[in-house]
Amino acid sequence: MADHNAINPVTDSSDEKSSGSSVNGPKGEQEKMGRPTQVPSTDQRVGEISEVEAQGVAHFSRLGWKRLTVVLIVEAIALGSLSIPAAFASLGMVAGVITTIGLGLVAIYTSYIVGQVKLKFPDVKHYADAGRLMLGRVGYEIVGVMFCLQLIFLVGSHTLTGTIAFQNITENGTCSIVFGVVSAVILLALAVPPSFAEVAVLGYIDFVSIIVAILITMIATGVESSNAEGGLAAVSWSAWPKENLTFAEAFVAITNIIFAYSFAVCQFSFMDEMHTPRDYVKSIWALGLIEIVIYTLTGALVYAFVGEDVKSPALLSAGSLMSKVAFGVALPVIFISGSINTTVVARYIHGRIFKNSYIRFINTKMGWITWLALITLITIIAWVIAEAIPFFSDLLSISSALFISGFTFYFPAILWFMHIREGSCFAKKNLLKTAVNFMVLLIGLVTLAGGTYSAIQDIMDQFAANSVRGAFTCSPI
């Protein structure tokens, strides 16, 4: 069994002493100013640091299940919904609907398992800590790297979407790299608040933003198709996969749907701020069902209105004028949802670096300095990723294959087998759960292997066909 005490950050006595001296001022400075030297007692120093730490704990323990639902919506319902109509165009209407609903239900179940792990092991504050439960220190490091890369990739995908949005809205020929920098700066500014409870306030704007943008896209594409020659009957959509569908194209479509259900990756982090963690079940059911409805309707209706030529992100299919309107309305969700991923990964890294110091609570001068430096570095790395892989669907696909396959599928299954299961796998009460978790494990491993191959192959094909702009160029996206 892993050493769980290593997970729980405990203030070290040596840090308390050094921190205490900094709070009260060095002895030499007091002598230079002509004041008599008064060394505070140990009780005073400990008392001051305890107060700072108590304030920090209180600041990061304000999340109820309703606010958690809002934060999950902010983190989850964003770019995923914009990629699903194109996935339907590859898979066909029948397979698209079945895949979207099926993967949504699986994601709700694995999120439930993640919550059970958090309740059983309260010291698990991030997914990396769950890696320690699976493979000790090695698992902690591997999952920690995956956790950071996944969230940075997410921030990169939001940077890319912001670039696409600004180019589409303005049409003024400005270099795409400039729009990428502007997007990165906005994401950085919104990531400054370190508490998820604070971000939840923006969640309502975020949710309204994506819903209205989707509705505009649906209505605009429906009206445009109705007014076209032949009307809706002439739209070239199919119930079955498109002709000559390659393995790579099919898997890119599937991994784009998987990307839309990636909310489990941040769940440990969010639950760590809940004042009543057991209420998480209400949140994941609310979020999961909302996602399934939104994604299925968005994919099916936009695909039915546009047909096989639907673009990714879907807002590009709304026509010249309405596409600008839709992107304008979607700007809040592009940047608010992106920034929360910066907050999550920064909280993990910052908490790890300053594990034994009250600096981790970001309620002191040094806490704020280190926090701002860290989120700036993360944003720069995300911008580099967005410029290096400047095409939407494949960036989401790579993220899904390499990271979400684990966080949403095979890691929760492994955690169930190792820590949640009670009794033998083949006990009567466990037979169904064993079968379900084994299936989830297979889904994750197949996504990891097949999705990675497909994303790389699709990127190579697109570069070979010159159908995308080059990395770090000013060409239109």
N, C-alpha and C positions, 0 to 999 in steps of 0.2 A: 504494500500500500504506500502511496506517495506521502511525503512529509507535508501535511496540510498546514503545519505551523509556518512553513516557509512562504505560504501564500499570503498570510495575514500580515500587513505592514504594522510593525510595532515600533513606537518611538524609542530609539536607543538612548541610553543615559548619557553617552558621550555627546550625542547631538544636542541633547537638552542643555548640557553645560555650555557648549560653544554657542548655541542659539541664544541662551540666556545672556551671555556677555554682550552679544551684539545688540540685544534689546535695550540693555541698560547703559551701554556705552563703555568703551575700553578704559581701563584705569589710567593710562597715559594721557588720554585726551582730557579727562577730568582734571588731572594735575596741571596741565598746560593752561587751562582756563581759570586756574586759581581757586578752584573749589576743592574742599577736602574730599579725599577719596573715601567713598562709601561702597563697600562691596556688598551687594545684596545677598541675603541668605539663600541657601539652597531651596528652601520652601518658597521664597518669593519668586525665584527663577522658574521653578517648576510650576508654580501657580500661574505665572504669566503665559507660559507656553501651553499649559493645559487649557487656558481660556481661549487662546488662538486656535488650538486644535478643536475644542468644543464648538467654536463658531464655524469652523470648516466642516465638521461632521453635520451640524445642523443645516448648513447651506446646501449640502449634497444629499439630503434625506427628505426631500419635499415632494416626491413624485407619487401620486395616486394612480389607480388603474385607468381612470379617464384621461389623465394627462399622459400616461404611458401610451395609451392608444393613439393619442394625437402625435406624440413623438415618433412612434412606430410608423404612422401614416406619413409623416414628414420624411422619414428615412427610406420608406419602402415605395410608396406610390409616386413615382416620378418618371425616370427615364424608361423603366420597364414597360410602362403602358404605351410609350411612344414607339417601341420596337415590335410590338405584338402583331399589328396588322400585316407587316411585311413577313412575319413568321407564318401567318395564316396563308399568305400568298404562295409560300413554298410548300406547306404541308397540306393545304386544302381545307375546306370548311369543316369537314367531319373530324379529321385528325387534329385540326387546330383547336376545336372546341373541347374534344376529349382530353387532349394534352394539357390545355390550360386549366380545366377543372380538376383533372386528376393530380397534376403537380401541385395545385393549390391545396388540395386536401392533404397530400403528403407533407407539404411545408407546415401546415397547421399542426400535424401530428409530431413532426420532429421539433417544432418550436415548443410544444408541450413537454417533450423529453428534456429539452434544454432547461426549461423552467423547473422541472423536477430535480435536475442536477443542482441548480442554484439553491433550491430549498434544502436539499440534503447536505450541500457543502456551501454554507453562506460565505465562506472566505473566497470563493471563486468570483473574482471581480471582472474578469475579462475572459475571452475565449482561450487565451494563452494559459490561464490557470486551469482550464479544463484539459488542456494538453498535458499538464503535469499529472492530472488524475489518470490519464491513459498511459503515458510513457515516462513519467518522472521528469527529471530536468531536461532530458533530450526532447520529450514531447512539448515541454513548456517553451523551449527555444524555437522548435520547428513551427508550432502552431502560432507562436508570437510573431514570427516573420511572416507567415501566411496572413495573419490577421492585419498586420500593418500594410502589407502589399495590397490586399483586397480593398481596404478602405482608401488607400492612396489611388488605386486604379479607379475607384468610384468617383473620387474627387476629380481625377483626370477626365473621366467621361462627362462629368458635369461641365468642366472647363470647355471641352470640345463642343458640347451642346450649346453652351453660351456663345461660342464662336459662330456656330451655324446660325443661331438665332439672330445675332447682331448683323451678320452678313445678309441674311434674308430680309431683315427689317429695313436696313439702310440702303442696300444696293448702291453704295457709293464708291466701290472699288478699292476701299482701304485694305491694306495687306491683312490677311487672315491672322498673321502672327500678332498684330496689334490688337485685334479683337480678342485673341486668346489671352493676352496680357491683361486686358480690361476685365475679362471674365474671372481671371485668377485673383485680381485685386478685390473684386466684389466678394468672391468666395472667402477670401482672407478676412475681410472686414466683418462678415456675418459670423465667422467662426470665433471671434474674440470672446463672447460670453462662454465661460467654461462649464456652466451648469445646464443640464438638460431641461430642468424645470423652467429656466429662462427661455430656452429655445422653444418650448411648448407654446408659448404665447404667439410665436410666429407661425405655429402649425396651422392655425385656423386660416390664415392668409394663404398658406401653402396649399391646403386642401381645396379651398375655393378656386385657387389659381389653376390647378391641374384639371379639376372637374369642368370648369368653364372652358378651358383650352380644348379639352376632349370634345365637349358638346359643340363648340364652334367648328371643330374639324368634322365631326359627324354631320352636322347640319349643312355645312358648306359643301362637303363632298356629295351628300345626298341631293342637294339642290342642283349642283353642277351636273351630276349624272342624269337627273330627271330632265334637265333642259337640253341635254345632248341628243344628237340624232339617235332615235331608237329607244330613248329613255333608259330606265333601269334595266329593262329586259336585254339591252345590248351590252351590259357590263360583262366583261370576260372573267367572271369568277367561277370556281369549280368546287364541287364537294370533295374532290379527290386531289392528291398531290399533283403538282404541275408536271408536265411532260419532261422527260429527260432529267429528272431531279437527281442530282449526284448525292453521294453519301455526305460530302462536306457541306453542301447546301442544306440538306435535311438536318444535320446536327447543329449547324449554326442557328437555324430556326428554333430548334429545341432548346439550345442553351440560352437563346434570347428570352424565351419564356421562363426558363429557370432563373435567369437574372432578375426577373420581375418579382420573384418570391425569395429574395435574399435577406429577409428581415431578421433571421435567427443570428446572423453574424454579430449584431450589436446587442442582442438581448441580455446577455450577462451584464454588460455595462449599464444598460438602462435599468434593469431590475435592481442593481446595486444602489440606486438612488430611491427606490420605492420605500415608503414608510410601512406598507403592508404587502410584502412580496407575494403572499399567497393569492392575491387578487389578479396576478398576471394572466390567469386562464381567461378571464373575461376579456382582457385586452387582445390576446392572440386570436380568440374566436371572432371578436368584432373586426379586427384588422383583416384576418384571413378571408372571411365572408365578403367584406367590402372589396377586397382585392379581386376575388374570383368573379364577382359580378361586374366590376369595372373592366377588368382585363378581357373577359369573355365578350361583353357587349362591344367594347372598343375594337377588338380584333375582328369580330364577325361583321359588324355593321360597316366599318371603314373598308374592309376587304370587299364586302358586297357592293358598296357604292363606287369604289375605285377599280377593283379588279386586280389582275396580276401585276399591273404597273405601279402598285402602291409603293410609296417610298418610305425610307427609314432615316430619321424619325418621321412618324406619320403626319406631323403637322405640315410637312412639305407638300403633302398631297391635297391641301385644301384650296389650291388655286393661288394666283399671285397675290391678290389683295387680302383674302381671308387668311392666307398663310402668314402674312405679316401681322394681322390682328391676333391670330392664335399664338404666334411666338411672343408677341408683346404681352398677352395675358399670361403666358407660361413662364415669363422671366422670374417671378417670385419662386415658383417651384423648382426651377432650374438651379437657382442660387441658394435658396434656403435648404433644400434637401441635400445639395452638395456640401454645404458648410457643416452640416451636422456630422457628416462622415469625418471631416477634418477634426471636429471636436472630439469624437470618439477615439480616433487613433492617437490624437495628442494627449488625451487624458490617460490612455494606457502608457504611452512612453514617458510622460511627465511623472505619473505615479510610480513608475518603475525606477526612474532615475533618482527621485527624491522619496523613495519608499520609507526611509527612516527619519524624515524631516517634515515639519509642518509646512514647508514650502509647497508640498504637494497639494495643499488646499487652495492655493492661488488666492490667498487673502492677505498677502504681504507684498512689499515692494519687490523683493527678489522673486517671489512667486509669479508676479505679473511680468517681470522682465523675461524670465525663462519661458513662460507660457507664450508670450508674443514672439519670441525668437523661434520657438519650436513650430508654431502654426505657420510661420512664414516659410521655414524650411520645407515643411510638408507641402505647402501650396506650390512652391517652386518645383519640387519633384513631380507633382501631379501635372503641372503645366508642361514639363518636358515629356511626360508620357503622352499627353494629349497631342503634342506636336509630332511625336515619333510614330504614333498609330492614329492618323487623322481620318479614320472612317468608323462610323458609329456602330454598326452591327457587329463587326469583328472585334472591336474593343470590348463590347459587352460580352461577346462570346468567349474571349480569352479569359476575362475575369470569372465568368461562370465555370469554365472548364477547370481552371487551375485552383480556384479558391472556394467558390460557392458550392461546388460538388462536395467539398468536405464539410463546410460549415452548416449546410442545409441538409445533407444526406448522410455521408458515411461516418462523420464524427458523432452525431446524435445516436446513430445505431450502435456504434462501438461503446459509447457511454452507457447505453441501456444494458448491453450484454455484460459490461464490467461492473456497473455501480447501481443501476436502478432495478435490474431483475432480482426477484426474490425466489430462490429455489432453482431447481434444474431447468434448463432450456426445454426439456422434454416433459416437464410436469404438465398435467392436464390444464392447469390454470394458465400456463405460459405458452402453450402450443401456438395459439393465434398470434400472440405478441412476438414470439420467436420468428414465425413466418413473415410477419409484417416487417420487422426490423432487418431480417436477412434480405428481404426484397429492397428495402431502402438502402441497405449497404451496397447491393449490386447496382442500383440506379446511380449511386454516387461514384462508384468505381468506373462504370461504363461512361459516365459523363466526363470524368477525369481523362480517360484515355481517348475516347472517341471525339470529345469536344476539343481537346488540345490539338489533335491531328487536324480536325476539320477547320479550326480557326486559322492555323498556320497555312494550310493548303489554300484556303479562301483568300488570305492576304496575298500569297504568292500569285494566285490567279489574277487578282485585281491589279496588282502592280504590273504583271506581264501584259495585261490588256490596256494599261494606262487609263483605267476607269476611275482612279482616285488621284488626288494631288500627292506630291511627294512630301516626305517628312521635312519639317522646318522650311516650308516654302510659302510664298504669298499667293499661290494659286487659289481660286475659289474652291470651297469644299463641296 
